[in-house]
Structures are given as C-alpha cells and as structure tokens.
Amino acid sequence: MANPVFARSDSFNGRRMQQNNFQQYQQPGQPQGYGHPQGYGQPQGYQQVPTQQAGGVMTLDDVIAKTAITLLVVFAAALATFMLVPMSLLYPIMIGSAVIGLITVFVVAGRHKLPVGGVMFYALVEGVFVGAISKFFETQWPGIVVSAVLATFVAAAATLAAYKFFNIRVTPKFRKFVTIATMSLAGVLLVNFVLALFNVDTGLRDIGSGAGWLSIGISVLAVGLAVFNLIVDFDFVERGIASRAPASESWRAAFGITVTMVWLYIEILRILSYFRD
C-alpha cells in the first residue's frame, strides 16, 4: 500500500467489488434456501440488481470537487502563513506543523470511516507547513515558489495524461515496489529529520547550489516516487469508482491525492533550489 490514506478502505482495494460480486452471484437452478419461498413466476437463477447506496456512489466529479476544495484550503492556509508569520517564528512553526501534519495523516487515514473534519484539519496544518517552508525558500531565492507551484501542477497533469492516454496499468508488483520504496525512503528521511534536530548533518537534505550529489540524488528519487504514488492514487480512484464506493469515500480519494501533491511540491522546491545561486 503506497499511500497510507487508502489502506483502511475496502472500496479502493478491490475487496468491496469482490463482496458485491459474491452477494449478487447465484448459481442457476439453486434454491434460495429453506424457509424462503420463491415468488410466483420468478426464475431460480435470477440475478438481483444491486441496491443503490443510501448516500449515492462516488463519481469522478466528486473526487475532482473534493480534491479542489482540499487543495484550496491548503493554499489559503499557506498564503496566510506566508504573508503573516514573521521570520523569527518561521522555523518552530515549520517543524511543529510538519510533525502535526504527519501524525494527522496516520490518525485520520487509520479511521475506517474517514472524518471530513480530519481531512480539513490536515489541509489547514499542511497549508501552514507549506506556507512556512515556501517563505523560507522564497526569502533565499526570490521567484522559486511560483516556479515550484507551476512545476508541481504540470508534473501532476502530465502524470494523469500519461496514465489515461498511455493506458498505464498498476500491477501488484508495481504497487508493491512503490510501497516498499516509499516506506524505505520515509524511514531514512525520518531518521535524518530527528538527527537534524540535534544539529547532526548527514548531507541527505542540503539545499541550494552547494548541495552535494547525495542530496540531489535523494530529491530526484523522491520526485520519482511521488509521481509513482500519484499513478497508484489514480488507480485507487478508478477502483473505488468501479466498486461503487459510497460518495463519502471521495473525501478519502481527495485526501490521498492532496498528501501526494504536497510531497511532490516540497521535493520540486528542493530540486529547484539546487540550480539557484
């Protein structure tokens, strides 16, 4: 499971579709069971039409709308942080929002029924983090934030276009590879983050033109994995729509895509700094 947001939902993992097929399937000629008479004139092999979800089913339009709302909350919080937070408070706010955002992802994603309020809280906190780190980079290299935002949406659009028009299929092996690679990189970066709090420089996450090849390699790898995660996210959305997931699950899809988009933006921001004086 590459993106932890989709891990707890049957709708995005094919399990719901299997349940629906099992419930709808009936062997031809098989009786309905003792004590359940068949209605007059009803054939024994009749396949029932699936019942409609009480709150409707998830559609692509739902996912697009919810993703737009979530990203707008991230943008609004980022803009407010960028404009209002003084430089003296930037570092503690950046660290605090990063930690709270990471915890929120796993807490909210771990709920079987995704709380919409939790998604909005994550978008708000992550927006604060994005605004703080963007202000830090923009202060060092003016104009870099606009370039990073444009590059992020171009990369996401190109990934979606490639997924649709080149008929990319996410196989179990590909999903497993992305999951293992993402978890491994996350583990390394988490250790590096803790060491950085104690002023230990491993050389893994330097920024600017003075960054070493190790930092550049890690950032390129991270961008590649973020793009692969987007592909897996798109596949999960298609699975959810095909399995007739409840309309409320469109918030989970939006949540997962937003997590990946924020990660992609941060890594592109770092890469662009390597080419700035």
Beta strands, then each sheet from edge to edge (+ up, - down):
end
